[in-house]
Amino acid sequence: MLLIHFRNQILLNPIFIRLSFFSTYQLPNTEPLHQDHEEAISIANRSYWTRKIHDLCTQHRKVDEALALLDHLRLRGYRPDSLNLSSIIHALCEANRFNEAHRRFVLSISSNCIPDERTCNVIIARLLDSQFPHSTFYAICRLFDVKPQFVPSLINYNRLIYQYCEVSHPNIGHRLLYDMISRGHCPNIVTYTSLINGYCRVGEVSSAHKVFDEMHEYGIVPNSLTYSVLIRGVLAKRDVERGKELMCNLWQRMKDEEDQSVNSAAFGNLIDSLCREGFFNDVFSIAEDMPQGKCVNEEFAYGHMIDSLCRVGKNHGASRIVYIMRKRGFIPSLVSYDSIIHGLCKEGGCMRAYQLFEEGIEFGYLPSEYTFKVLVEALCQEMDIYKARIVLELMLNKKGVDRTRIYNIYMRALCLMNNATELLNVLVYMLQTDCQPDVITLNTVINGFCKMGRIEEALKVLNDMMMGKFCAPDAVTFTTIIGGLLNVGRSEEALNLLNKVMLENDISPGVVTYNAVLRGLFKLQLANEAMMVFSKMLGNGVAADSKTYTIIIDGLCDSGQIEDAKKFWDEVIWPSKVHDDFVYASILKGLCRSGNLNEACHFLYELIDSGVYPNIISYNIVIDSACNLGMKKEAYQIVNEMRKNGLTPDAVTWRILDKLHGNTKG
């Protein structure tokens, strides 16, 4: 129906708007384009102006200036031609202004400025880069109306069919197939494979089978990729028997395929489909038997199996493929091995990952930097420091590695297990092996000590840095120490570092440092001191961010100063225009906890009236408060308001409402 709709639109009489596609609108201010010597050049010198427009579009990438120049020339009597159109369309597409490119092409057709067939096909190919098949097809239909003898190239037809299939409209793609046949084209294997893939994507496997059978009527033999896309649709419908039958045909077809890249693509597509649909035993059978023989490179085949299994979270299955590879004399690629170890660590199988790591050493495997990070962090979380050290030592011997960076990754992992002794041991070992710690190393050590409550050791490291024994501290160093001091209640020392020591070391605290101080002071119920720090922060020219305001609102509300929080919102936050969903949630949470549900609702609706639309978390806070008070009617009113503002209740909302039905007053 969509195709008919397009055609009905196109069959209207063409509108002739002379040269309208060059009309500029809302163009930005541009520098003067036309020098005095250009004013003297005749309009009849078309080669000069065509080259000038082309250079503006291609070399200088200034399509708006090219359009402005055309406007200027048109006022002098110049009639733009298809070369100008081509330059403009290409430049607009290059600038990702595809909508404008489509519109200008359609208007040029209406203005009866129509390029030759070759140029039209080049322009259509460029418009197809937009991946907007509806817009491109509309332009083609307009071209058909004005120039009925025009025939898009086979490649353009195939691309358009493919794009319609990608946006789940294979029926339109199928009609385009008949259109291309009626215009003298013979569809090829790409045409039919795209259509079969499109029907399989939308679950219309029976239609895909009909297209598959239709190929033979036109004397086109399906290739291995065609079989693989049909298998994907069949497997998605859980038709196992038909899928196995087609797989047997696929193996046979691969033997006759001349282009090995097609076999590789088909094999990859098949393995992806089997893994996506959960047919893992079939994948292992293929790995053992290799029914495709030499039609697909074996290393590529095994690598793709590992990749596909890892993508669906079957990392243990991927390690089984490695075992099969090793048995057949193949070595997995470093990328494949990294994928398995990384995946195993993420799903809690770090011991199996370590086992694979040890086995990989036999064929020269060493993990990438990121995989090393994931592995040592997983081992430290399992409190297995012995294995983590082994991994560290082997990584330090890796050629071309940044030893300091490797140590930094390892020390960050140690912080997960609260092992202060090992942190110091690693720092000492770095110095003994002439590996100088950088500021990141020392910040990691300090952060670890602070998290463990070992603030004295952290202060000693800071003191050594300021005394010149190590590199100088930075803002992160002081922020970490200040946060650590506040966590143990030593607010005076923390403020001394902020107000005096940082300045003595030529470091100006930024908003991150001030946020850490404010958070710590509010946790210690030192609201007055926190507000004094905030005032000093503004006085020092440091602008607050939404995180600052969230911390202050949370702190004031937790301190029972709800009126001060409301005043702070009215006088500081709202006028600043620096507020987000976290700030709204903090205010709503404070109001609800203080028993002011009506005020919370009023605040929520006031935001909406001001053009601010809070997210679902803010609504859930208010709904939860109403439920805790057993106010069923009010809770559902808020849900209705949420829906009116375009939000749908999520799982949290429904859990809150379930709680309401077990705690309703009257």
Disulfide bonds with the S-S distance in Angstrom:
none
